[in-house]
Amino acid sequence: MHFDLPLDLYDRRDQHGLVRDEFVPELRAGGVSLVGAAIFIEDKDLPEMGLRVALDQVARLYDEVALAADDVTICRTFAEIEAARAAGKIGVLITMEGVEPLGTDLHLLRAFYELGVRSVGLTHARRNAAGDGGLFAPTGSSPAGLSRFGKAVVKECQRLGIVLDLAHLNAAGVEDVLALTDGPLIISHTNPRHFHDIERNSSDAHIRAVGARGGVIGINAVLLSAQKEKATLDHYVDHVAYVADLAGIDAVGIGFDFIEFLFRHWTPAQQAALSANMIEAHHAPGLTNHSHARNLTRQLIARGFHDDEIAKILYGNWLRVLRQVLR
């Protein structure tokens, strides 16, 4: 439910056929049938270019999916997700990571809905008009909750049938979303603070709260541990098991957030800037791109998860929430 594909397509907008030639083979190798493609705006494009870049990312995604139409389709409804799966196609659900493209204009949310956005996370690590992000540090995040605009975005998402994503949101913001809503929420890509104690990750209390609401917590593959040697496939399953124990097997899903593919085309300076603004990501060997998804399935089997539990973790729980929320 989280893949920074639109950012990569925008960065390489002079190239064509990237989804068909680079990403479809990886997704097929991993058996992935649905992926959340996230609109994300870099600091250098804010504030003036946020809306324009977001629209360009969506346009690039549509163009690239059209070139891979035999294998990939953009899904707007749950019926379209089911149809894609039945046809053996890879479904793409457009998501938004941080509402910077909206500025302070709530009407633009409806415009992005019409373009296919079906899941919205209010913030990334930085502050925006909706609220504050959780820092990549054990303490120091803003104690402030959502702004008036942020609360309006939450209500409008519920009205339209957009999945609300708590990933990256600070603790006070998460509490506000819980208070303002009554349906399932998701955390598309996160890790328990129990294993990696940074405020960008999720507390036990918030994991339980999302589970109690029938939501899903997607386990991130790049923030498993502050220590590189502990970032392993087996430790990824530790995170899965921990969330399942806290909130129930129905509350845990996959939120890989693979980012290594972005770095293939970034300069060392760009990579250093990312690390300075966030934190060093440690990629688990054997779990660095979507072609490795079957390695996770094997590890879940080896750790003693039953077939019905594995089916829920890999896809069933996400599909349940999407069936409930999407119009």
C-alpha positions as CSV (number, residue, x, y, z in Angstrom):
1,M,0.0,0.0,0.0
2,H,2.9,2.4,-0.4
3,F,5.3,2.7,-3.3
4,D,6.9,6.0,-4.5
5,L,6.4,5.1,-8.1
6,P,5.0,8.5,-9.3
7,L,8.1,10.3,-7.9
8,D,10.4,8.1,-9.9
9,L,8.3,8.5,-13.1
10,Y,8.4,12.3,-12.6
11,D,12.1,12.4,-12.0
12,R,12.7,10.4,-15.2
13,R,10.0,12.1,-17.3
14,D,12.2,12.1,-20.4
15,Q,12.0,8.3,-20.4
16,H,9.1,6.2,-21.5
17,G,8.0,2.6,-20.9
18,L,9.5,2.5,-17.3
19,V,6.5,0.8,-15.8
20,R,6.4,-1.8,-18.6
21,D,10.1,-2.5,-18.8
22,E,11.3,-2.1,-15.2
23,F,8.5,-2.4,-12.7
24,V,6.1,-4.9,-14.2
25,P,8.8,-7.7,-14.2
26,E,9.6,-7.0,-10.5
27,L,5.9,-7.0,-9.5
28,R,5.2,-10.1,-11.5
29,A,8.2,-11.9,-10.0
30,G,6.9,-11.1,-6.5
31,G,3.3,-12.1,-7.3
32,V,2.1,-8.5,-6.5
33,S,-1.4,-7.8,-7.8
34,L,-2.1,-4.5,-6.2
35,V,0.1,-1.6,-5.2
36,G,-0.5,1.9,-3.8
37,A,1.3,4.5,-5.9
38,A,2.0,7.6,-3.8
39,I,2.1,11.2,-4.9
40,F,4.9,12.8,-2.9
41,I,6.4,16.3,-3.3
42,E,10.0,17.0,-2.5
43,D,11.1,20.1,-0.4
44,K,12.7,21.7,-3.5
45,D,9.2,22.0,-5.2
46,L,7.4,23.6,-2.3
47,P,5.4,25.7,-2.0
48,E,5.0,27.1,-5.4
49,M,5.4,24.0,-7.5
50,G,3.6,21.5,-5.3
51,L,0.3,21.3,-7.2
52,R,1.9,21.3,-10.6
53,V,4.4,18.6,-9.7
54,A,1.6,16.4,-8.2
55,L,-0.5,16.8,-11.3
56,D,2.5,15.9,-13.5
57,Q,3.2,12.8,-11.4
58,V,-0.4,11.7,-11.9
59,A,-0.2,12.4,-15.6
60,R,3.1,10.4,-15.9
61,L,1.5,7.5,-14.0
62,Y,-1.5,7.4,-16.4
63,D,0.8,7.6,-19.5
64,E,3.1,4.9,-18.2
65,V,0.2,2.6,-17.3
66,A,-1.2,3.1,-20.8
67,L,2.1,1.8,-22.2
68,A,1.7,-1.3,-20.0
69,A,-2.0,-1.8,-20.4
70,D,-1.7,-5.5,-21.0
71,D,-0.4,-5.9,-17.5
72,V,-1.4,-2.9,-15.4
73,T,-4.5,-0.9,-14.7
74,I,-5.4,2.0,-12.5
75,C,-8.2,1.1,-10.0
76,R,-10.7,3.6,-8.6
77,T,-13.3,1.3,-7.1
78,F,-13.2,-2.0,-5.3
79,A,-15.0,-3.6,-8.3
80,E,-12.2,-2.5,-10.5
81,I,-9.7,-4.0,-8.1
82,E,-11.6,-7.3,-8.2
83,A,-11.8,-7.1,-12.0
84,A,-8.0,-6.5,-12.3
85,R,-7.2,-9.5,-10.1
86,A,-9.6,-11.7,-12.0
87,A,-7.9,-10.6,-15.3
88,G,-4.5,-11.3,-13.9
89,K,-3.5,-7.6,-14.1
90,I,-1.6,-5.5,-11.6
91,G,-3.9,-2.9,-10.0
92,V,-2.6,0.5,-9.1
93,L,-4.3,2.5,-6.4
94,I,-3.3,6.2,-6.4
95,T,-2.4,7.6,-3.0
96,M,-1.2,10.9,-1.6
97,E,1.6,11.1,0.9
98,G,1.2,14.6,2.5
99,V,-1.5,17.0,1.4
100,E,1.0,19.7,0.2
101,P,-0.6,19.6,-3.3
102,L,-3.8,20.9,-1.9
103,G,-2.2,24.0,-0.4
104,T,-5.1,25.3,1.7
105,D,-7.8,24.6,-0.9
106,L,-10.1,21.8,0.1
107,H,-11.8,21.8,-3.3
108,L,-8.6,20.4,-4.8
109,L,-9.2,17.2,-2.8
110,R,-12.2,16.6,-5.0
111,A,-10.2,17.2,-8.1
112,F,-7.6,14.7,-7.0
113,Y,-10.4,12.2,-6.2
114,E,-11.7,12.6,-9.8
115,L,-8.1,11.8,-11.0
116,G,-8.2,8.6,-9.0
117,V,-6.7,9.3,-5.6
118,R,-8.2,6.8,-3.1
119,S,-6.0,7.0,-0.1
120,V,-4.6,10.1,1.7
121,G,-1.9,10.5,4.3
122,L,-2.0,14.0,5.8
123,T,1.7,14.6,6.3
124,H,5.2,13.4,5.7
125,A,7.9,14.3,8.3
126,R,7.5,18.1,7.7
127,R,4.7,20.4,8.8
128,N,2.1,21.4,6.3
129,A,-1.3,23.2,6.3
130,A,-3.0,20.1,7.8
131,G,-0.7,19.3,10.6
132,D,2.7,18.0,11.7
133,G,4.7,14.9,10.9
134,G,6.4,12.6,13.4
135,L,10.1,13.2,13.5
136,F,12.7,10.6,12.6
137,A,13.9,10.8,16.2
138,P,12.8,9.5,19.6
139,T,11.4,12.9,20.8
140,G,10.8,16.4,19.5
141,S,7.7,16.2,17.3
142,S,5.2,18.9,17.6
143,P,2.6,18.4,20.4
144,A,0.0,20.2,18.2
145,G,-2.9,18.4,16.7
146,L,-4.5,18.9,13.3
147,S,-5.2,22.4,12.0
148,R,-8.8,23.4,11.1
149,F,-7.8,22.7,7.5
150,G,-6.5,19.2,8.5
151,K,-9.7,18.4,10.2
152,A,-11.7,19.5,7.2
153,V,-9.6,17.2,5.0
154,V,-10.3,14.3,7.3
155,K,-14.1,14.9,7.0
156,E,-14.0,15.3,3.3
157,C,-12.0,12.1,2.8
158,Q,-14.7,10.3,4.8
159,R,-17.4,11.9,2.7
160,L,-15.8,11.0,-0.6
161,G,-14.7,7.5,0.3
162,I,-11.0,8.0,0.5
163,V,-9.0,5.8,2.8
164,L,-7.3,7.8,5.6
165,D,-3.7,6.9,6.2
166,L,-2.0,7.8,9.5
167,A,1.6,7.1,8.3
168,H,4.1,9.8,9.2
169,L,1.5,11.8,11.2
170,N,2.6,13.0,14.7
171,A,0.9,11.5,17.8
172,A,-1.4,14.4,18.4
173,G,-2.6,14.3,14.8
174,V,-3.3,10.6,15.0
175,E,-5.4,11.2,18.1
176,D,-7.4,13.9,16.3
177,V,-8.1,11.6,13.3
178,L,-9.2,8.8,15.7
179,A,-11.6,11.3,17.4
180,L,-13.0,12.6,14.1
181,T,-13.7,9.3,12.4
182,D,-15.6,6.2,13.0
183,G,-14.5,3.8,10.3
184,P,-11.4,1.8,9.5
185,L,-8.1,3.7,9.2
186,I,-4.8,2.5,7.9
187,I,-1.1,3.1,8.6
188,S,0.2,2.2,5.1
189,H,3.9,1.9,6.0
190,T,5.2,1.9,9.6
191,N,7.0,-0.1,12.2
192,P,6.4,-0.5,15.9
193,R,8.4,1.9,18.1
194,H,9.1,-1.2,20.2
195,F,11.8,-2.1,17.7
196,H,12.8,1.3,16.3
197,D,12.0,4.1,18.7
198,I,11.4,7.1,16.5
199,E,8.3,9.2,16.4
200,R,7.8,8.5,12.7
201,N,7.0,4.9,13.8
202,S,3.8,3.8,15.6
203,S,3.2,3.4,19.4
204,D,1.6,0.3,20.8
205,A,-1.5,2.3,21.7
206,H,-2.0,3.6,18.1
207,I,-1.4,0.2,16.7
208,R,-4.1,-1.2,19.0
209,A,-6.4,1.7,18.2
210,V,-6.2,1.1,14.4
211,G,-6.7,-2.6,14.9
212,A,-9.8,-2.0,17.1
213,R,-11.3,0.1,14.3
214,G,-10.9,-2.7,11.8
215,G,-8.0,-1.0,10.2
216,V,-4.6,-2.3,8.9
217,I,-1.0,-1.6,9.8
218,G,1.4,-2.1,6.9
219,I,4.9,-3.2,7.9
220,N,7.7,-1.0,6.5
221,A,10.8,-2.8,5.1
222,V,13.3,0.0,5.5
223,L,12.9,1.1,9.1
224,L,13.2,-2.2,10.8
225,S,16.0,-1.2,13.1
226,A,18.5,1.5,13.9
227,Q,21.2,-1.1,13.5
228,K,22.1,-2.3,10.0
229,E,22.9,-5.8,11.2
230,K,19.4,-6.2,12.6
231,A,17.6,-5.2,9.4
232,T,16.8,-8.7,8.2
233,L,14.0,-10.6,6.6
234,D,13.5,-12.6,9.8
235,H,13.3,-9.3,11.8
236,Y,10.6,-8.1,9.4
237,V,8.6,-11.1,10.4
238,D,9.2,-10.1,14.1
239,H,7.4,-6.8,13.3
240,V,4.6,-8.7,11.7
241,A,4.2,-11.0,14.7
242,Y,4.4,-8.1,17.1
243,V,1.6,-6.2,15.5
244,A,-0.5,-9.4,15.1
245,D,0.0,-10.0,18.9
246,L,-0.9,-6.4,19.8
247,A,-3.9,-5.8,17.5
248,G,-4.9,-9.2,16.0
249,I,-4.0,-11.0,12.8
250,D,-6.7,-9.0,10.9
251,A,-4.8,-5.8,11.6
252,V,-1.4,-6.5,9.9
253,G,-0.5,-6.1,6.3
254,I,2.4,-5.3,4.0
255,G,3.7,-1.7,3.5
256,F,7.2,-2.4,2.1
257,D,8.0,1.2,1.0
258,F,11.0,0.1,-1.1
259,I,13.1,3.1,-1.9
260,E,16.3,1.6,-3.2
261,F,15.1,1.9,-6.8
262,L,15.0,5.7,-6.4
263,F,18.7,5.8,-5.5
264,R,19.7,4.2,-8.8
265,H,19.1,7.5,-10.5
266,W,20.0,10.0,-7.7
267,T,23.3,11.7,-7.2
268,P,25.3,11.2,-4.0
269,A,24.3,14.7,-3.0
270,Q,20.6,13.9,-3.4
271,Q,21.0,10.8,-1.3
272,A,22.9,12.7,1.4
273,A,20.2,15.4,1.5
274,L,17.5,12.7,2.1
275,S,19.5,11.1,4.9
276,A,20.0,14.5,6.5
277,N,16.3,15.3,6.5
278,M,15.2,11.9,7.6
279,I,17.3,8.9,8.9
280,E,19.5,6.3,7.3
281,A,17.4,3.4,5.9
282,H,18.7,-0.1,6.3
283,H,17.5,-2.5,3.5
284,A,17.0,-6.1,4.6
285,P,19.0,-8.5,2.3
286,G,16.5,-10.5,0.3
287,L,13.8,-7.9,0.8
288,T,14.8,-4.8,-1.2
289,N,12.2,-4.8,-4.1
290,H,8.9,-6.3,-5.0
291,S,10.4,-9.3,-6.7
292,H,11.5,-10.4,-3.2
293,A,7.9,-10.6,-1.9
294,R,7.9,-14.4,-2.1
295,N,10.9,-14.5,0.2
296,L,8.6,-13.0,2.8
297,T,5.9,-15.7,2.2
298,R,8.5,-18.4,2.7
299,Q,9.7,-16.8,5.9
300,L,6.1,-16.5,7.3
301,I,5.7,-20.3,6.6
302,A,9.0,-21.1,8.2
303,R,7.9,-19.1,11.3
304,G,4.8,-21.1,11.7
305,F,2.0,-18.8,10.4
306,H,-0.9,-20.8,9.1
307,D,-2.1,-20.4,5.4
308,D,-5.2,-18.4,6.3
309,E,-3.1,-16.0,8.4
310,I,-0.6,-15.6,5.6
311,A,-3.4,-14.8,3.2
312,K,-4.6,-12.1,5.5
313,I,-1.2,-10.6,5.9
314,L,-0.3,-10.6,2.2
315,Y,-3.6,-9.3,0.8
316,G,-6.8,-10.2,2.6
317,N,-6.7,-7.5,5.3
318,W,-6.0,-4.7,2.8
319,L,-8.8,-5.9,0.5
320,R,-11.2,-6.0,3.4
321,V,-10.6,-2.3,4.2
322,L,-10.7,-1.3,0.6
323,R,-14.0,-3.1,0.1
324,Q,-15.4,-1.2,3.1
325,V,-14.2,2.3,2.3
326,L,-14.0,2.7,-1.5
327,R,-17.3,3.7,-3.2
